[in-house]
Amino acid sequence: MLAAEAGASRNTLLAYRRDLAAASETVGSLEAAGKAELSGLGAAWTDLAASTVARRSAALRRFYGFLFDEGLRSDDPSSALPKPSLQRPLPRILDAHEVEAMFALIEERAASDEPLAIRNLALLELLYGSGLRATELVSLPRRAIRPGQPFMMLSGKGGKERLVPVSVCAAEAVQRWLPHVPAGSNWLFPSGKSHLSRVRLFQLVRAMAGLAGIAPDRVSPHVLRHAFATHLLAGGADLRVLQSLLGHADIATTQIYTHVDAARLVELVNSRHPLATAKRTAER
C-alpha cells in the first residue's frame, strides 16, 4: 500500500520494514497483537530516543490503520502505543561565511583540473545552490542539467516531480565535470556499476568541511540543504516558494526555517546590541 498507493520512496519503505520488524521482536505477531501487548512496548523502548519511539509508533499506527481499513482486523489497538512528547529541534545550519570557506577551498582545488576535485565542486554547488536531498543528488541522471537551462525537473520524495533552480555557478561546475563522466554512464555522479552512494556523499562533505576548518560533525549534506533554505528565507524568499523548491508536502515542515531565522535574530541582538550586556542600575 505504501509503495503503490502512497508513493513512498524506497528509503521510507525500508524504514517502515525495520520499525515493524523491531516491534515484532518484542510482541511477536503484529497482526494478532492487542492493546495489552502493544502497551508493553513503552517499557521495551525506554533506552531509545524519543524521536525513535515516535517514529516506530507512527509506523505501527499506520500498519494497524491499514489492517482496520482493509477489514483484516475489527479493531485498531494503536491507542495503546507509546506517545512520547516531542519538541522538534531546530535544524543545524552553517553561517554564510562558513559556506564561503568551503567553496573557497574546493574552488582552489578544482583549479588544478583534478577530476575528483571538479566533481566535489559540482556536488557542493548543487547541494547548497539547489537544496537537493542527498538521494536526489547522487541519483541525478547524466543529462539532468542542460546548458542554459536555469531549472531542472526532479523526481523527488515519493516520486513527486518539482522544478529545482540551477545556479550559473552550479551549471558551470557540472559542465566542467561532464567530460570526466564515463560515456556509458547513466548517472551524473557514477560509482562502480551504479551511482555515488549517500554514505560516500556524507563522507565527502565532511571531509570538505574539515579541510575548510569547520568541525566535520557539524556538517552533512542535509545541513547544506538547511543552509540553502535558511539563507534564502533570510534573503527575503517567500515561504510558499521555499516549500516548492524544497519539495515539502506540508508547509508546516518548511515553517521550521522561520524559527531558525528568528532564533538567529535573537542571538544577533543579544550578542551585538550595545545595551545587551551593559550593566545598568535602575534609578530609584
C-alpha positions in Angstrom: 0.0 0.0 0.0 2.8 2.4 0.9 4.5 1.7 -2.4 1.5 1.5 -4.8 -0.9 4.0 -3.2 1.1 6.4 -1.1 4.1 6.5 -3.5 6.6 6.2 -0.6 10.3 6.2 -1.5 12.5 3.2 -1.2 14.1 4.6 1.9 10.7 5.1 3.5 9.7 1.6 2.7 12.9 0.2 4.2 12.4 2.4 7.3 8.9 1.1 7.8 10.1 -2.5 7.4 12.8 -2.0 10.0 10.5 -0.4 12.5 7.8 -3.1 12.1 10.4 -5.9 12.3 11.8 -4.3 15.5 8.3 -4.2 17.1 7.6 -7.8 16.2 10.7 -8.9 18.0 9.0 -7.7 21.2 5.3 -8.5 20.7 5.5 -11.4 18.3 2.8 -11.5 15.6 1.9 -7.8 14.9 -1.3 -8.8 13.1 -2.6 -10.6 16.2 -1.2 -8.3 18.9 -3.7 -6.5 21.1 -3.6 -3.5 23.4 -2.0 -5.5 26.2 1.0 -6.5 24.0 1.4 -3.0 22.5 1.2 -1.3 25.9 4.4 -3.2 26.8 6.4 -1.5 24.1 6.9 1.6 26.1 9.0 -0.3 28.7 10.9 -2.2 26.0 11.8 1.1 24.3 12.9 3.0 27.4 16.6 3.2 26.2 15.6 4.6 22.8 15.5 8.3 21.9 12.0 9.9 22.0 12.2 10.6 18.2 12.9 6.9 17.6 10.0 5.8 19.8 7.7 8.3 18.0 8.8 7.0 14.6 8.2 3.4 15.5 4.8 4.2 17.0 3.9 6.1 13.8 4.8 3.1 11.7 2.7 0.8 13.9 -0.3 3.2 13.8 -0.1 3.2 10.0 0.1 -0.6 10.0 -3.0 -1.1 12.2 -4.9 1.6 10.4 -4.3 -0.3 7.2 -5.4 -3.6 8.7 -8.6 -2.0 10.0 -9.4 -0.2 6.7 -8.9 -3.5 4.8 -11.1 -5.4 7.1 -8.3 -7.6 8.3 -9.0 -6.6 11.9 -12.2 -5.5 13.5 -10.4 -3.1 15.9 -7.4 -0.7 16.0 -5.2 -1.3 19.1 -2.8 1.5 18.3 -4.2 3.8 21.0 -2.1 1.7 23.4 1.2 2.6 21.7 3.7 4.9 23.5 3.2 8.6 22.7 6.4 10.5 23.6 6.3 14.2 23.8 8.5 15.7 21.2 9.9 19.2 20.8 11.0 19.5 17.2 14.7 20.6 17.3 15.8 23.4 15.1 17.8 22.2 12.1 21.6 22.6 12.2 22.9 25.2 9.7 26.1 26.9 8.7 26.7 30.6 8.6 27.2 32.1 5.2 30.9 32.8 5.9 31.4 29.1 6.7 29.8 28.0 3.4 32.0 30.5 1.6 35.1 29.0 3.3 34.1 25.6 2.0 33.6 26.9 -1.5 36.9 28.8 -1.4 38.8 25.7 -0.6 37.0 23.4 -3.1 37.3 26.0 -5.9 41.0 26.3 -5.2 41.4 22.5 -5.5 39.2 22.4 -8.6 41.5 25.0 -10.3 44.1 22.2 -10.6 41.7 20.4 -13.0 41.9 17.2 -10.9 38.8 15.3 -11.8 37.6 14.4 -8.3 38.1 18.0 -7.2 35.9 19.1 -10.1 33.3 16.5 -9.1 33.4 17.7 -5.5 32.8 21.3 -6.5 29.8 20.2 -8.6 28.4 18.2 -5.7 28.8 21.2 -3.3 27.3 23.7 -5.8 24.2 21.5 -6.2 23.8 20.8 -2.5 23.9 24.4 -1.4 22.8 26.1 -4.6 19.8 23.9 -5.3 18.9 22.5 -1.9 18.8 18.9 -3.1 18.3 15.9 -0.8 21.3 13.5 -0.7 19.4 10.8 -2.5 18.2 13.2 -5.2 21.8 14.5 -5.8 23.6 11.2 -6.1 21.0 9.7 -8.3 20.8 12.6 -10.8 20.8 11.3 -14.5 23.7 12.2 -16.6 21.8 14.8 -18.6 19.7 16.2 -15.8 21.2 19.6 -16.1 21.3 21.2 -19.6 23.4 24.2 -20.7 21.5 27.5 -20.5 18.5 25.9 -18.5 18.2 27.6 -15.1 15.9 24.8 -13.8 15.8 21.1 -13.8 12.9 18.7 -13.4 13.5 16.4 -10.5 11.7 13.3 -9.3 12.0 13.6 -5.5 10.5 12.0 -2.4 7.5 9.8 -3.2 8.1 10.2 -6.9 6.8 13.7 -6.8 8.2 16.0 -9.5 9.3 19.6 -8.9 11.3 22.3 -10.6 14.7 22.9 -8.9 16.8 26.0 -9.5 20.2 25.6 -11.0 22.6 28.5 -10.4 25.0 29.7 -13.0 27.9 28.5 -10.8 26.3 25.1 -10.4 25.7 24.8 -14.2 29.3 25.7 -14.9 30.6 23.2 -12.3 28.6 20.4 -13.9 29.7 21.3 -17.4 33.3 21.1 -16.1 32.6 17.7 -14.6 30.7 16.1 -17.5 33.8 15.4 -19.7 35.1 13.2 -16.9 31.9 11.1 -16.6 32.3 7.7 -18.5 30.5 7.8 -21.8 28.4 4.7 -20.9 27.2 6.0 -17.5 23.5 6.8 -16.9 24.4 8.9 -13.8 25.9 12.3 -13.4 28.0 11.1 -10.4 28.7 7.4 -11.2 30.5 5.0 -8.9 31.2 1.4 -9.9 28.1 -0.1 -11.6 25.7 2.4 -10.1 25.9 6.0 -8.7 27.7 7.6 -5.8 26.1 6.4 -2.5 24.6 8.6 0.1 27.1 7.3 2.6 30.0 8.3 0.3 28.5 11.7 -0.2 28.2 12.2 3.5 31.9 11.3 3.9 33.0 13.7 1.1 31.0 16.6 2.5 32.5 16.1 6.0 36.0 15.9 4.5 35.4 19.1 2.6 34.3 20.8 5.9 37.3 19.5 7.8 39.7 20.9 5.2 37.9 24.3 5.4 38.5 24.4 9.2 34.9 23.5 10.1 34.2 20.8 12.6 33.1 17.8 10.4 30.4 16.7 12.9 28.6 20.0 12.2 28.3 19.3 8.5 26.3 16.9 6.4 24.5 17.0 3.0 21.3 17.8 4.9 22.9 20.6 6.8 23.8 22.2 3.5 20.2 21.8 2.4 19.2 23.5 5.6 21.6 26.3 4.9 20.2 26.8 1.4 16.7 27.2 2.9 17.6 29.4 5.8 19.8 31.7 3.7 17.1 32.1 1.1 14.5 32.9 3.7 16.8 35.4 5.3 17.3 37.0 1.9 13.5 37.5 1.6 12.3 34.4 -0.2 8.5 33.6 0.1 7.7 30.7 2.4 5.5 29.1 -0.3 8.2 29.4 -2.9 10.7 27.8 -0.5 8.2 24.9 0.1 8.1 24.3 -3.6 11.8 24.4 -4.0 12.4 22.0 -1.2 9.7 19.6 -2.2 7.9 19.7 1.1 4.4 18.2 1.0 3.3 20.2 4.1 4.2 23.9 4.6 4.5 23.1 8.4 7.8 21.4 7.5 9.1 24.5 5.8 8.0 26.8 8.6 10.7 25.4 10.8 13.1 27.7 8.9 11.2 30.8 10.1 12.0 29.7 13.7 15.7 29.2 12.8 15.8 32.7 11.3 14.0 34.2 14.4 16.5 32.4 16.7 19.4 33.8 14.7 17.9 37.3 15.0 17.5 37.0 18.8 21.1 35.7 19.1 22.3 38.6 17.0 20.5 41.2 19.2 21.8 39.6 22.4 25.4 39.4 21.2 25.7 42.7 19.2 23.3 45.2 20.7 25.3 47.8 22.7 22.9 47.5 25.7 22.6 43.7 25.7 25.5 43.2 28.1 25.7 46.7 29.7 25.3 46.7 33.5 22.6 49.3 34.4 21.3 50.2 37.8 17.7 51.2 37.9 17.1 54.7 39.3 15.2 54.7 42.5 
